[in-house]
Amino acid sequence: MHLFLAVALGGPLGSLATARLVKKAGFLGTASTKADAKWFWRSCANEDEFITEPGATTRFGFGGAWKEASLPSSGAPCSAQAFGGGDPVPGIRKVCECSDTNTGSDKREELGVVWDRCAHEGGQCRCPSGPVRFGLGARWVLSKPGVPTEQIMCTSTSFRNVDPDLGAPKECWCQQPHPQLPKNRVALVTSSRRPTDFGTWLRYHLDYMQVEHIFLHLEDTPGFHEFWKTVPPSHQKRVTLWEDNLASEVDKENRPSDDYSSLQARQIATMKRAREAAMTMGIDWLLHIDDDELLYSPERKPVGEILAGLPQSVSQAFVPNVEAVYPSPDIKSCFPEVSKANTNPYTYVSYVNGKAAVRVAGADDDVIPAGPHEWQSSVGLMLPSIHLDQEPFGTPLFVLHFESCPVVRWEEKYWELGNTSPEKLKAIPFGFYRESIQKMQHCGKWRPGASGVNQQTRPAECSEDALKALWAEHKTMKNPAFREQDMMPVEIPWVSILAKGAS
């Protein structure tokens, strides 16, 4: 089930409510099983409490927004003032997390790879081994592959003029040589209905992120088989396609008679089916994402290389999600045209609790989905799990959510959900979802491609400009809740990815 925010945007949270939200969303280490690994960040105080660990390297914030400092003594307050002033996430109750390493350490280990601090911002970093990362806390960009790093200035100009943490004093770290870990075999499972750009989604995951296999459950997608003929045979062999309709019925307009909850039920059924198939294939990890989501690695690592660094005792890895922020409502190619993502979960328009990769090879047979976002034992017990955002430099892997893009898909999606009853509509935790469903219940008959409707009767509130304006108020920087300091740069080499797919 989606996690929702129980308070109005910008309203303060009590410490208990914050702890519950944070633990559920996977932002605190207290919900993780550390097993035989040594994880870097753990909860050590709530805002306005005192940090009792002397000499701890500490960060202050929430979600993807943090300020980091080395506090020299026990009893330092968990407050903005102790971290140089400035509020990384205004309006909510924040937390402090402490590191498991010594104060001021110039070495950090991330999934078997050692990094050395080589310079503070403005200095010169010497890193013959490369690559170099530039940033602070959980916000980083990496030097471009092939760019010499023997001597590189620790400034944004050396990193494509990208500032990963606006206004914060940053630093540079050098990756040390390390033996190459064998990649784990990773599969994705997704349920899809009339995807907008499935070809790009497929090439990105199979070629760039090096996903080994994809389990695709397809519902009511006219023209898909014509598209499938254009997919290279080498890619077709790596996709298991299921086309049986798990929806109970459709209405007279060929719209699923499902609502928000039955959509999740179909996703869960597909996840269970995919895990059973993945076990027979010897897949190491399985992860459920949607056709409007990309696995994104700021370090440009294949997903199998990232998950290979987890200890064998871990059965589930929570991958945090961020939301794409679009340049305008006129966007057409959603994946390639996005260059930033919102990292502040309190301003997301959709879910905040990420997705979970579940270990398949060597795991127990009784693992089942616990909703679209995580897994559990068949008797409801939580699996031995970790949260990837507890890594020393933040998460090495994101689920990048391109929700409701482009505008025509937003209209179609929420028209399809228009069968949702008023009672169930009230229970949906996301204001953007509720508002969109209500708008399409009123305006959906004038949506693009609709037949038998006199377009001359379209009311002003259903005009194309009015719908675009509503969409932009939630999905672009016109959203008044969005802040530039919450934006994470998205760097994906789309030119080479799409060129390879066209070859």
C-alpha positions in Angstrom: 0.0 0.0 0.0 1.2 3.5 -0.8 2.6 5.5 2.2 0.9 8.8 2.6 1.6 12.0 4.4 -0.8 12.4 7.3 -0.4 16.1 7.7 -0.9 19.1 5.4 2.1 20.2 3.4 4.4 22.4 5.5 2.8 21.5 8.8 5.0 20.4 11.7 5.1 16.7 12.7 5.4 15.4 16.2 8.4 13.3 17.0 6.3 10.1 17.2 4.5 10.7 13.9 7.8 11.6 12.3 9.4 8.4 13.6 6.6 6.3 12.2 6.7 8.0 8.8 10.4 7.8 8.6 10.7 4.2 9.6 7.9 3.2 7.1 9.4 5.2 4.3 12.8 3.7 4.8 14.8 6.8 5.7 16.1 5.7 9.1 18.5 2.9 9.8 16.5 1.6 12.7 14.3 -0.4 10.3 17.3 -2.0 8.7 19.0 -5.3 9.4 22.7 -4.5 9.5 23.6 -8.2 9.4 27.3 -8.8 8.8 27.7 -5.4 7.1 28.7 -2.1 8.6 26.3 0.5 7.5 27.3 4.2 7.6 24.2 6.2 8.8 21.9 5.4 11.7 19.4 7.4 13.7 20.9 9.1 16.8 18.4 11.9 17.7 15.3 13.7 16.7 15.2 17.5 16.0 15.7 19.5 19.2 17.1 16.5 21.1 20.7 16.2 22.1 23.2 13.9 20.4 24.9 11.8 23.0 27.6 10.2 20.9 30.9 12.1 21.3 32.8 12.9 18.1 30.2 11.5 15.7 30.1 12.5 12.1 26.4 13.5 11.9 23.9 14.7 9.4 20.7 16.7 10.0 17.6 16.6 7.7 15.1 14.2 6.2 14.7 12.1 3.1 17.1 13.3 0.5 17.9 16.7 2.1 20.8 16.7 4.6 23.4 19.0 6.2 26.5 17.2 7.4 29.0 18.1 10.1 31.6 16.6 12.5 30.3 17.5 16.0 33.3 17.5 18.3 31.7 16.7 21.6 28.8 14.9 23.3 25.6 16.8 23.9 25.5 18.8 20.7 21.9 19.8 19.8 20.2 18.2 16.8 19.2 21.6 15.3 19.8 23.7 12.2 22.1 26.0 14.3 24.5 23.2 15.1 24.9 22.5 11.4 25.7 26.0 10.3 22.1 27.4 10.1 19.6 27.0 7.3 16.8 24.4 7.2 17.3 21.6 4.7 13.6 20.7 4.8 11.5 23.5 6.2 8.2 22.9 7.9 8.7 19.3 9.1 10.3 17.6 12.1 13.8 16.5 11.2 16.2 13.9 12.5 19.9 13.4 13.1 21.8 10.4 11.8 25.3 9.5 13.0 28.0 7.6 11.2 29.7 4.3 12.2 33.1 5.6 11.3 35.5 7.9 13.2 35.0 11.6 13.1 36.6 13.4 10.2 37.6 10.1 8.5 39.0 10.6 5.1 38.0 7.1 4.0 34.5 5.6 3.4 33.5 2.2 2.2 30.5 1.9 0.0 29.4 -1.7 -1.1 32.9 -3.0 -1.1 34.5 0.1 -2.8 36.8 2.5 -0.8 36.7 6.2 -1.4 39.2 8.8 -0.1 38.4 12.4 0.5 40.8 14.3 -1.9 39.8 17.9 -1.6 37.3 20.4 -0.2 35.4 22.7 -2.6 37.8 25.0 -4.4 40.8 22.8 -3.9 42.6 20.5 -6.2 41.8 16.7 -6.1 44.5 14.2 -7.2 42.9 10.9 -8.2 44.9 8.8 -10.7 42.6 5.9 -10.1 39.3 7.8 -10.8 36.4 8.5 -10.8 35.8 11.5 -8.5 32.6 12.4 -6.8 31.6 16.0 -5.9 28.9 16.9 -3.4 28.0 16.5 0.2 25.8 14.3 2.4 23.5 12.3 0.1 23.8 14.6 -3.0 26.6 13.8 -5.5 27.7 14.0 -9.1 30.5 11.9 -10.6 33.2 12.8 -13.0 32.3 11.7 -16.6 33.8 8.4 -17.7 37.0 9.0 -19.7 37.7 12.4 -18.3 41.2 12.5 -16.7 41.1 12.9 -12.9 44.9 12.9 -12.1 44.4 16.6 -11.2 40.9 18.0 -11.1 39.6 21.1 -9.5 36.9 20.4 -6.8 34.3 22.9 -8.3 31.1 22.5 -10.2 32.9 23.6 -13.4 34.8 20.3 -13.4 31.5 18.5 -13.1 29.6 19.8 -16.1 28.6 23.0 -14.1 26.3 20.8 -12.0 25.8 21.8 -8.4 24.4 18.7 -6.6 23.6 20.6 -3.3 22.8 24.2 -4.0 24.4 26.6 -1.5 26.2 23.9 0.6 30.0 23.7 1.0 30.9 20.6 -1.0 33.9 18.2 -1.2 35.5 15.7 -3.5 36.2 12.0 -3.0 38.4 9.7 -5.1 37.5 6.1 -5.8 40.3 3.7 -5.0 41.2 0.7 -7.2 39.2 -2.4 -6.3 38.6 -5.9 -7.7 35.6 -6.1 -10.0 32.7 -7.8 -8.2 30.7 -10.4 -10.2 27.4 -8.9 -11.2 24.2 -10.3 -9.8 21.5 -11.4 -12.2 18.6 -9.0 -11.8 15.1 -9.1 -13.3 12.3 -6.6 -13.3 8.6 -7.2 -13.2 6.0 -4.7 -14.4 2.3 -4.4 -15.2 1.6 -2.2 -18.1 -1.5 -0.8 -19.8 -0.9 1.3 -23.0 2.6 2.5 -22.1 3.8 5.8 -23.6 7.4 5.0 -24.6 8.0 1.3 -23.8 10.7 1.0 -26.4 12.9 3.6 -24.6 12.1 2.0 -21.2 13.1 -1.4 -22.5 16.4 -0.3 -24.1 17.4 1.7 -21.0 17.0 -1.2 -18.6 18.3 -4.0 -20.8 21.2 -2.2 -22.4 22.2 0.6 -20.0 21.3 -0.8 -16.5 22.1 -4.3 -17.7 18.9 -5.9 -16.3 19.0 -9.6 -17.4 15.3 -10.3 -17.7 11.9 -8.5 -17.7 8.6 -10.0 -16.8 5.9 -7.9 -18.5 2.2 -8.3 -17.8 0.4 -6.4 -20.5 -3.3 -5.3 -20.4 -5.3 -3.8 -23.2 -2.6 -2.3 -25.4 -3.7 -2.0 -29.0 -0.8 -2.0 -31.5 1.7 -3.6 -29.1 2.4 -6.5 -31.3 3.2 -4.2 -34.2 5.7 -2.5 -31.9 7.0 -5.8 -30.7 8.0 -6.7 -34.3 10.5 -3.8 -34.2 12.2 -5.0 -31.0 15.5 -6.8 -31.7 15.3 -10.6 -31.2 18.1 -10.3 -28.7 15.8 -8.2 -26.5 12.7 -10.2 -27.1 14.5 -13.3 -25.7 15.0 -11.4 -22.4 11.3 -10.6 -21.9 8.6 -12.9 -20.6 5.3 -11.5 -21.9 2.0 -12.3 -20.2 -1.2 -10.9 -21.8 -4.0 -12.5 -19.8 -6.3 -9.9 -18.3 -6.3 -10.0 -14.5 -8.9 -7.3 -14.3 -12.3 -8.8 -13.4 -14.2 -6.8 -16.1 -14.2 -3.8 -18.3 -17.0 -1.2 -18.8 -18.7 -0.5 -22.1 -16.0 2.1 -23.0 -13.3 -0.6 -22.7 -12.1 0.9 -19.4 -11.2 -1.4 -16.6 -13.9 -1.6 -13.9 -11.1 -1.3 -11.5 -10.3 1.4 -9.0 -7.2 2.4 -7.2 -7.1 -0.7 -5.0 -7.8 -3.4 -7.6 -5.0 -2.0 -9.7 -2.6 -2.8 -6.9 -4.2 -6.3 -6.5 -3.2 -7.1 -10.2 0.3 -5.8 -9.6 0.7 -8.1 -6.6 -0.5 -11.1 -8.5 2.0 -10.4 -11.3 4.9 -9.9 -8.7 4.1 -13.3 -7.2 4.0 -15.0 -10.6 7.3 -13.3 -11.6 9.1 -14.4 -8.5 8.1 -18.1 -9.1 9.4 -17.8 -12.7 12.6 -16.0 -11.6 13.5 -18.8 -9.2 13.4 -21.4 -12.0 15.8 -19.1 -14.0 18.4 -18.7 -11.3 17.8 -14.9 -11.0 19.5 -13.3 -8.0 17.2 -10.3 -7.5 13.7 -9.3 -8.6 12.4 -5.8 -8.4 8.9 -4.5 -9.3 8.7 -1.1 -11.0 6.2 0.5 -13.3 6.5 1.4 -16.9 6.8 5.1 -15.9 9.8 4.4 -13.6 13.5 4.0 -14.3 16.1 2.5 -12.1 18.7 5.3 -11.9 22.3 5.1 -10.7 24.0 8.5 -10.3 27.3 6.5 -10.3 26.4 5.0 -13.7 26.7 1.4 -12.3 24.7 -1.5 -13.6 22.0 -2.6 -11.2 23.6 -6.1 -10.9 26.9 -4.5 -9.8 25.2 -2.4 -7.1 23.2 -5.3 -5.6 26.2 -7.7 -5.7 27.8 -5.6 -3.0 25.1 -6.6 -0.4 25.8 -9.3 2.1 24.2 -12.7 1.6 22.3 -12.3 4.8 20.2 -9.5 3.3 17.0 -10.7 1.6 15.5 -7.3 0.7 16.9 -4.0 -0.3 14.7 -0.9 -0.2 15.4 1.5 -3.1 14.2 5.1 -2.5 12.1 6.9 -5.1 12.4 10.4 -6.4 10.0 12.2 -8.8 10.9 13.6 -12.2 10.2 17.4 -12.5 9.2 18.3 -16.1 10.4 21.4 -18.0 6.9 22.3 -19.2 3.4 20.7 -19.9 4.4 20.6 -23.6 6.9 17.8 -22.9 6.7 14.9 -25.4 9.6 12.5 -24.8 9.3 12.2 -21.0 12.4 10.1 -20.2 15.0 11.9 -22.3 13.7 15.5 -21.7 14.0 15.4 -17.9 17.1 16.8 -16.2 16.1 17.1 -12.6 14.2 15.2 -9.9 12.6 16.3 -6.6 14.1 14.6 -3.6 11.8 16.1 -0.9 9.2 13.4 0.0 7.0 16.0 1.6 6.3 17.6 -1.8 5.9 14.4 -3.8 2.6 14.0 -5.6 2.7 10.2 -5.3 4.2 7.6 -3.0 7.3 8.1 -0.9 8.2 4.6 0.3 10.3 3.5 -2.7 10.4 -0.1 -4.1 12.1 -3.2 -2.8 14.5 -5.6 -4.6 14.0 -9.1 -3.2 16.6 -11.8 -3.2 15.5 -14.8 -5.3 18.4 -17.2 -5.6 19.0 -19.2 -2.4 16.0 -17.6 -0.7 13.1 -19.3 1.0 10.1 -20.4 -1.1 7.6 -18.7 1.2 8.3 -15.1 0.2 5.3 -13.2 -1.1 4.6 -9.5 -2.0 3.4 -7.3 0.8 1.9 -4.8 -1.6 3.5 -3.3 -4.7 6.4 -1.8 -2.7 7.9 -4.6 -0.6 8.0 -8.3 0.2 7.4 -10.5 3.3 7.3 -14.1 4.5 4.0 -15.9 3.9 3.2 -15.6 7.5 3.7 -11.8 7.4 7.2 -11.5 8.9 9.5 -8.8 7.6 12.5 -10.0 5.7 16.1 -9.2 6.7 16.3 -5.9 4.9 18.5 -2.8 4.4 17.7 0.7 3.1 20.1 1.7 0.4 19.9 5.4 1.4 21.9 4.5 4.5 25.0 4.1 2.4 27.8 6.7 3.2 27.1 8.8 0.1 23.4 8.3 0.1 21.7 5.7 -2.1 23.6 4.3 -5.1 20.3 3.4 -6.8 17.0 5.3 -7.2 13.6 4.6 -8.6 13.0 7.6 -10.8 9.3 8.1 -11.1 8.0 9.8 -14.3 4.4 9.9 -13.1 1.6 11.2 -15.4 3.7 12.1 -18.4 3.0 13.4 -21.0 -0.3 15.3 -20.4 -2.2 13.0 -22.7 -1.2 10.0 -20.7 -2.3 11.8 -17.5 -5.7 12.4 -19.0 -6.0 8.7 -20.1 -4.7 7.3 -16.8 -7.2 9.2 -14.7 -10.1 8.7 -17.1 -9.4 4.9 -16.6 -9.5 5.4 -12.8 -12.8 7.3 -13.2 -14.8 4.3 -12.0 -13.5 4.9 -8.5 -16.4 5.4 -6.2 -16.7 8.5 -4.1 -16.0 6.5 -0.9 -12.8 5.0 -2.3 -11.8 8.3 -3.8 -11.8 9.9 -0.3 -9.5 7.1 0.9 -6.8 7.8 -1.8 -3.9 9.4 0.1 -2.6 11.6 -2.7 -4.2 14.9 -3.4 -2.9 15.0 -7.0 -4.5 11.6 -7.6 -7.9 12.6 -6.1 -7.9 15.9 -8.0 -7.0 14.3 -11.2 -9.6 11.6 -11.0 -12.3 14.2 -10.2 -11.1 16.3 -13.1 -11.3 13.4 -15.5 -14.7 12.3 -14.2 -15.9 15.7 -15.3 -13.7 16.3 -18.4 -12.7 12.8 -19.5 -15.3 12.5 -22.3 -13.4 15.3 -24.1 -10.0 13.7 -23.7 -7.9 13.1 -26.9 -9.1 10.3 -29.0 -12.6 10.1 -27.4 -15.4 9.5 -29.9 -19.0 10.5 -30.2 -18.5 13.8 -28.4 -19.1 17.3 -29.8 -15.9 19.1 -29.0 -17.7 22.4 -29.4 -19.5 21.7 -26.1 -16.3 21.4 -24.1 -16.5 23.8 -21.1 -13.7 26.2 -20.3 -12.5 24.3 -17.3 -11.9 21.3 -19.6 -10.0 23.2 -22.3 -6.6 22.0 -23.3 -5.0 25.0 -21.7 -6.9 24.6 -18.4 -5.8 20.9 -18.2 -2.2 21.8 -18.9 -2.2 24.5 -16.3 -3.5 22.1 -13.7 -0.9 19.5 -14.6 1.9 22.1 -14.5 0.9 23.3 -11.1 1.8 19.8 -9.8 4.5 18.5 -12.1 6.8 21.4 -13.1 8.7 24.1 -11.2 5.4 26.1 -11.2 4.5 23.9 -8.2 4.8 26.4 -5.3 6.1 23.7 -3.0 9.1 22.9 -5.1 12.5 24.3 -4.0 15.7 24.4 -6.1 17.7 23.1 -3.2 15.6 19.9 -3.3 16.3 19.2 -6.9 18.7 16.5 -7.9 20.4 16.6 -11.3 19.5 13.6 -13.6 22.3 12.7 -15.9 21.6 9.9 -18.3 23.5 9.4 -21.7 20.4 9.3 -23.8 22.1 10.0 -27.0 24.2 6.8 -26.8 21.4 4.7 -25.3 18.9 5.7 -28.1 21.6 5.4 -30.8 22.4 1.8 -29.7 18.7 1.0 -29.8 18.4 2.3 -33.4 21.4 0.4 -34.7 
